[in-house]
Amino acid sequence: MITAIVLIDADAARIPEVAKEVADIDGVSEAYSVTGDIDLVAMVRVRRHEELAGVIADKISKVDGVIRTQTYIAFQTYSGHDLEAAFDLGLAD
């Protein structure tokens, strides 16, 4: 599974609508409204690298109200659950 974190600048008047439309796109697992320099963060999860362009460039970027996107590809996934399991196995000292 390939995970991409997509930062989205949106028209301020359409942030809730943009978030809903982005969240409904196949391949988007979550969409968050956030504080800071950007308006929304979308988590994209696809099976093949080639699918990223279809989700991000062809769908997210074309949602009415999306001004710009910036995408980060995750190399490794870490979670609290993963860290707890590592400590339980004695791997993380």
C-alpha angles and dihedrals in degrees: 000000000000117000124201126185109212119198111204130199109201140182103273091226092057105039096117092045092046091049092051094047092047092047090054094056115108108251095031109107097180141001123199133190107221143183123247135047095336132053106215140018120204125193111214120194121184135160098230132038090230090064093064094078091052093053101037107029098029100039117013095042091050097054109118107257098028107126100178141341134210118195132205122190116215116231097187133012120224126180137171088253091055092049093048090051091050091052091047089055092046092244097122113058 
